[in-house]
Each structure stands twice: as C-alpha cells, then as structure tokens.
Amino acid sequence: MNVMEKLTANLPGIERIERGDVVSVVRLHGVISSTPSPLSRGVINLNAADSAIKKAFEHDRLKAVALAINSPGGMPTQSALVAERIRGLADEKNIPVLAFCEDLTASGGYWIACAADEIYAHRTSMVGSIGVVSASFGVRALAEKLGVERRVHTAGASKHRLDPFDEEKPEDLEWLRGIQSALHEQFADWVRERRGDRLSTDRDLFDGDVWDGKRAAELGITDGVGSLREVIERRYPDAKLVVAEPRKPLLARLGVGAPAASLLQAAEHRLAWTRFGL
C-alpha cells in the first residue's frame, strides 16, 4: 500500500485504489419503458441506465463489460437507444462486451443483448421474441351500457386512430400493420448486422418465437450456454467483477416509496412478464 492509499484507507466516502484487471457488470433488469419510475426499479431506459453504462466503461484496467439482462422487452426506441449507447462506448474505448441472458431476454431485451460482441444464456433462460406486438382493449359496448358518450374533435384526417371507444376501422389496422412491419424489419436488420453468419438458416428466426438457452445457442441467437460468473472466470480469471450502479433518483435517495399512482404502471409491467409465463 502506497502513502496515498494509507492516507485514504479510513476516510469515509473515498474508495481505496484496487489493483488488477476489472470486468464491469451492468444490470439491465425490467420492462423497457420511457415512463420513469420513482425508484427506477423494474424499468430500463436510456435515462435510467446511462450513468451505469458510462461508469462501466471508465475503469483504467478494464478488460470487458458484462451485461446482465433480464427483460421481457418493451418500447423499441428505448431498446435501440440503450443498445446504441453501449455499442458507441464499446467502439470508442475498444472494449469487448458480453451479454448474459438471465430468466428472460426477449424482444427489446434481446435487442439490447445484440449490442454485445458475444451473448450467453443459462440453459433454462428464455431468449428471442424477435417481433413487434401491440395490445389494447375495446370498451365501446361498455361505454354504451353506461351511457358514456365519447367526443373527439380533430383537425387532420389521420390525427385520431384506434380509439378504444370506437369500432376498429380497416384503415387504422392497415396503418398499424405498416408501423409494426417497419419496426420488425429494423429489429431483424439489427440482429442480422450484429449476429451475422452465426445465425442459423434452418428456420425463420424472426417470427417472434422464444427458445431456451440450449436451443438459442444452436440457432446462433446466442454464442453459448453459461452464466456470467462462470464465463467471466474462465475468460478473465484474474479480473475482479465490479457492478456499475446507476445514479439513484432523488426519491430513492430519500427512501420514499412509489406513489399509489404507479400501481397501474406496475400492473402493466407485470403483464409484460406473464406473456412469457413468468
């Protein structure tokens, strides 16, 4: 221990300088949504994850960055923004990135995983769901029964679409299918760009299906079966695992719980997981 380390060893708020190689771990757990959570728990978006991602690439003796991903997916834009942020820093600093699928890495979660140079999954993991889904409710009959009259005034023929209080219109469904097809193709292009000739040609990999970890590796959706600690210890035996924690929002730092208004959001996020039986 040098003189500076001795002086700072017992000072509160000052980290001791560690020697040796480092592998940073970024935990990306939850539904991908731009809607902020008071505690940033169970939500992935660029705003919530950026501080941890940036911190992960700042170590002087950094050997690699590991992404621990557990997500049913969510908004495509936030998925792409997080993936692009990771890929940008990896290219800038010339650091390899390894993604590790936990219980579920589906849809937007897999989009983020493809930002890595290599992807691994546990044999029991569920991986894939390369597709696009939209869901809503129709409450027209209920509104009529309750005597509720819907009033919407617009300027622009295409301003108002898919109103749950109205019958579905063919032109609205055609518009929705067009949007979904465009997003689906962007998703597929990203996977092809990142996975290249590792992808199997034996079947359609872009039909929204999900596979267990072993089958995902066989199809080239991932690079192999293994957990984060197992693979990192084998690849970087002398490196220390360091978790890059995101900056906590104000309410979390004050220890304030989530307001009751967020219960609906929590229910929606719960539904995203139940689509995969979790």
C-alpha positions as CSV (number, residue, x, y, z in Angstrom):
1,M,0.0,0.0,0.0
2,N,1.5,3.4,-1.0
3,V,1.3,6.6,1.0
4,M,-1.8,7.9,-0.7
5,E,-3.6,4.6,-0.1
6,K,-2.7,4.6,3.5
7,L,-4.0,8.2,3.9
8,T,-7.3,7.5,2.2
9,A,-7.9,3.9,3.6
10,N,-10.0,5.0,6.5
11,L,-11.6,8.2,5.1
12,P,-15.4,7.9,4.6
13,G,-16.6,8.4,1.0
14,I,-13.2,7.7,-0.6
15,E,-12.7,4.4,-2.3
16,R,-9.4,2.5,-1.9
17,I,-7.5,2.1,-5.1
18,E,-7.7,-1.6,-6.2
19,R,-5.0,-3.3,-8.3
20,G,-5.6,-5.8,-11.0
21,D,-7.9,-6.1,-14.0
22,V,-11.6,-5.3,-13.9
23,V,-14.7,-6.6,-15.6
24,S,-17.6,-4.2,-15.2
25,V,-21.1,-5.6,-14.8
26,V,-24.2,-3.6,-15.8
27,R,-27.5,-4.9,-14.6
28,L,-30.4,-4.3,-17.0
29,H,-33.4,-5.7,-15.3
30,G,-37.1,-4.9,-16.0
31,V,-39.5,-3.7,-18.6
32,I,-38.1,-1.3,-21.2
33,S,-40.2,1.9,-20.9
34,S,-39.7,5.6,-21.2
35,T,-42.1,6.1,-18.3
36,P,-39.9,6.9,-15.3
37,S,-40.3,5.0,-12.1
38,P,-39.9,7.0,-8.8
39,L,-37.3,4.4,-7.7
40,S,-36.1,3.4,-11.2
41,R,-36.8,-0.2,-10.2
42,G,-38.1,-2.6,-12.9
43,V,-37.7,-0.1,-15.7
44,I,-35.0,0.1,-18.4
45,N,-34.5,3.2,-20.4
46,L,-31.5,5.3,-21.5
47,N,-32.1,7.9,-18.8
48,A,-32.1,5.3,-16.0
49,A,-29.3,3.2,-17.4
50,D,-26.9,5.8,-18.9
51,S,-25.0,6.6,-15.7
52,A,-24.3,2.9,-15.0
53,I,-23.3,2.2,-18.6
54,K,-21.0,5.2,-18.7
55,K,-19.4,4.2,-15.3
56,A,-18.9,0.7,-16.6
57,F,-16.5,1.9,-19.3
58,E,-14.5,4.2,-17.1
59,H,-12.1,1.8,-15.3
60,D,-8.4,2.2,-16.1
61,R,-7.8,-1.6,-16.1
62,L,-11.0,-2.6,-17.8
63,K,-10.8,-5.9,-19.6
64,A,-14.5,-6.3,-20.6
65,V,-18.1,-5.1,-19.8
66,A,-20.7,-7.7,-18.9
67,L,-24.4,-7.0,-19.4
68,A,-26.7,-9.0,-17.1
69,I,-30.1,-8.8,-18.9
70,N,-33.5,-9.9,-17.5
71,S,-36.3,-8.2,-19.5
72,P,-39.5,-9.1,-21.4
73,G,-38.9,-6.2,-23.7
74,G,-40.9,-3.0,-24.2
75,M,-40.5,0.2,-26.2
76,P,-38.4,-0.2,-29.4
77,T,-36.9,3.3,-29.3
78,Q,-35.6,2.9,-25.7
79,S,-34.3,-0.5,-26.6
80,A,-32.4,1.0,-29.6
81,L,-31.1,4.0,-27.6
82,V,-29.7,1.8,-24.8
83,A,-28.1,-0.6,-27.3
84,E,-26.6,2.3,-29.3
85,R,-25.1,3.8,-26.2
86,I,-23.4,0.6,-25.2
87,R,-22.1,-0.1,-28.7
88,G,-20.9,3.5,-29.0
89,L,-18.8,3.3,-25.9
90,A,-17.5,-0.1,-26.7
91,D,-16.3,1.0,-30.1
92,E,-14.8,4.3,-28.7
93,K,-12.8,2.5,-26.0
94,N,-12.2,-0.7,-27.9
95,I,-13.6,-2.8,-25.0
96,P,-15.3,-6.2,-25.6
97,V,-18.9,-6.5,-24.4
98,L,-20.5,-9.8,-23.3
99,A,-24.3,-10.1,-22.7
100,F,-25.7,-12.7,-20.3
101,C,-29.4,-13.6,-20.5
102,E,-31.0,-14.5,-17.2
103,D,-34.6,-15.6,-16.7
104,L,-35.8,-13.8,-19.8
105,T,-34.1,-11.8,-22.6
106,A,-36.9,-11.2,-25.1
107,S,-37.9,-8.7,-27.7
108,G,-36.4,-5.3,-26.7
109,G,-34.2,-7.2,-24.1
110,Y,-32.7,-9.2,-26.9
111,W,-32.3,-6.0,-29.0
112,I,-30.1,-4.7,-26.2
113,A,-28.2,-8.0,-25.9
114,C,-27.3,-7.7,-29.6
115,A,-25.2,-4.7,-28.7
116,A,-22.7,-7.1,-27.2
117,D,-19.9,-8.9,-29.1
118,E,-21.0,-12.2,-27.6
119,I,-24.2,-13.4,-26.0
120,Y,-24.6,-16.2,-23.4
121,A,-27.6,-17.7,-21.7
122,H,-28.3,-20.1,-19.0
123,R,-29.7,-23.4,-20.2
124,T,-33.0,-22.5,-18.6
125,S,-33.2,-19.0,-19.9
126,M,-35.8,-17.9,-22.4
127,V,-34.4,-15.9,-25.3
128,G,-35.6,-14.3,-28.5
129,S,-39.1,-13.0,-29.4
130,I,-37.8,-11.0,-32.4
131,G,-41.1,-9.4,-33.3
132,V,-43.4,-6.5,-32.6
133,V,-46.7,-6.6,-30.6
134,S,-49.4,-4.1,-29.8
135,A,-52.3,-4.6,-27.4
136,S,-55.3,-2.6,-26.2
137,F,-58.9,-3.0,-25.1
138,G,-62.2,-2.2,-26.8
139,V,-64.7,-0.6,-24.4
140,R,-67.3,0.6,-26.9
141,A,-70.0,-1.7,-25.7
142,L,-69.3,-1.0,-22.0
143,A,-69.4,2.8,-22.7
144,E,-72.8,2.4,-24.4
145,K,-74.1,0.4,-21.5
146,L,-73.0,3.0,-19.0
147,G,-74.4,5.8,-21.2
148,V,-71.0,7.3,-21.8
149,E,-70.7,9.5,-24.9
150,R,-67.2,9.8,-26.5
151,R,-66.4,13.2,-28.0
152,V,-63.2,13.8,-30.0
153,H,-62.5,16.8,-32.2
154,T,-59.5,16.8,-34.6
155,A,-58.0,18.8,-37.4
156,G,-56.4,16.3,-39.8
157,A,-58.0,13.1,-41.1
158,S,-55.2,10.9,-39.6
159,K,-55.0,12.6,-36.3
160,H,-57.2,10.1,-34.4
161,R,-56.8,6.4,-34.7
162,L,-57.6,3.2,-32.8
163,D,-59.9,4.8,-30.3
164,P,-60.9,2.1,-27.8
165,F,-64.4,3.7,-27.6
166,D,-65.0,3.2,-31.4
167,E,-65.1,0.1,-33.7
168,E,-61.9,-0.8,-35.3
169,K,-61.5,0.7,-38.7
170,P,-59.8,-1.2,-41.6
171,E,-57.7,1.8,-42.4
172,D,-56.5,2.1,-38.9
173,L,-55.5,-1.5,-38.8
174,E,-53.7,-1.2,-42.1
175,W,-51.7,1.8,-40.7
176,L,-50.8,-0.2,-37.5
177,R,-49.6,-3.2,-39.5
178,G,-47.4,-0.9,-41.6
179,I,-45.8,0.6,-38.5
180,Q,-45.3,-2.9,-37.0
181,S,-43.8,-4.2,-40.2
182,A,-41.3,-1.3,-40.4
183,L,-40.2,-1.8,-36.8
184,H,-40.0,-5.5,-37.2
185,E,-37.7,-5.1,-40.2
186,Q,-35.5,-2.7,-38.3
187,F,-35.2,-5.2,-35.4
188,A,-34.4,-8.0,-37.9
189,D,-31.8,-5.9,-39.6
190,W,-30.1,-5.1,-36.3
191,V,-29.9,-8.8,-35.4
192,R,-28.5,-9.7,-38.8
193,E,-25.9,-6.9,-38.5
194,R,-24.8,-7.9,-35.1
195,R,-25.0,-11.7,-35.3
196,G,-24.0,-12.1,-39.0
197,D,-23.3,-15.6,-40.2
198,R,-23.7,-17.0,-36.7
199,L,-27.4,-17.1,-37.3
200,S,-28.9,-20.4,-38.4
201,T,-30.7,-20.6,-41.8
202,D,-32.6,-23.8,-40.8
203,R,-35.7,-21.8,-39.8
204,D,-37.3,-18.4,-39.6
205,L,-35.7,-16.7,-36.6
206,F,-37.8,-13.5,-36.9
207,D,-41.3,-14.9,-36.3
208,G,-41.4,-13.8,-32.6
209,D,-40.7,-17.3,-31.2
210,V,-38.7,-17.8,-27.9
211,W,-36.2,-20.5,-27.2
212,D,-34.5,-22.0,-24.2
213,G,-30.8,-21.3,-23.7
214,K,-29.6,-24.5,-25.3
215,R,-31.7,-24.2,-28.4
216,A,-30.9,-20.4,-28.7
217,A,-27.2,-21.4,-28.9
218,E,-27.9,-24.0,-31.6
219,L,-29.7,-21.4,-33.7
220,G,-27.0,-18.8,-33.3
221,I,-29.2,-16.5,-31.3
222,T,-26.6,-16.7,-28.6
223,D,-22.9,-17.9,-28.6
224,G,-23.2,-20.5,-25.9
225,V,-24.6,-21.7,-22.7
226,G,-23.2,-20.3,-19.4
227,S,-23.7,-17.9,-16.5
228,L,-22.0,-14.6,-16.1
229,R,-19.7,-15.7,-13.3
230,E,-18.8,-18.9,-15.0
231,V,-17.9,-17.4,-18.3
232,I,-16.1,-14.4,-16.9
233,E,-14.0,-16.5,-14.5
234,R,-13.0,-18.7,-17.4
235,R,-12.2,-15.9,-19.8
236,Y,-10.7,-13.4,-17.3
237,P,-9.5,-15.5,-14.4
238,D,-7.5,-12.7,-12.8
239,A,-10.2,-10.0,-13.2
240,K,-12.4,-8.6,-10.4
241,L,-16.1,-8.2,-11.1
242,V,-17.3,-4.7,-10.3
243,V,-21.0,-3.8,-10.6
244,A,-21.6,-0.4,-12.1
245,E,-24.6,1.0,-10.2
246,P,-26.9,3.6,-11.8
247,R,-27.3,7.0,-10.2
248,K,-30.3,6.8,-7.9
249,P,-33.2,9.2,-8.4
250,L,-34.0,11.7,-5.7
251,L,-36.9,9.8,-4.2
252,A,-34.8,6.6,-3.9
253,R,-32.0,8.5,-2.1
254,L,-34.6,9.9,0.3
255,G,-36.1,6.5,0.9
256,V,-39.5,7.5,-0.3
257,G,-41.7,4.6,-1.7
258,A,-43.5,4.6,-5.0
259,P,-46.9,6.5,-5.0
260,A,-50.2,4.8,-5.5
261,A,-50.5,6.3,-8.9
262,S,-47.7,4.0,-10.1
263,L,-49.8,0.9,-9.3
264,L,-51.3,0.8,-12.8
265,Q,-47.9,1.0,-14.4
266,A,-46.7,-1.8,-12.1
267,A,-49.7,-3.9,-13.3
268,E,-48.8,-3.2,-16.9
269,H,-45.2,-4.3,-16.4
270,R,-46.4,-7.4,-14.6
271,L,-48.4,-8.3,-17.7
272,A,-45.3,-8.0,-19.9
273,W,-43.7,-10.7,-17.9
274,T,-46.7,-13.0,-17.8
275,R,-46.8,-13.1,-21.6
276,F,-43.8,-15.5,-21.2
277,G,-45.2,-17.5,-18.3
278,L,-43.1,-15.7,-15.7
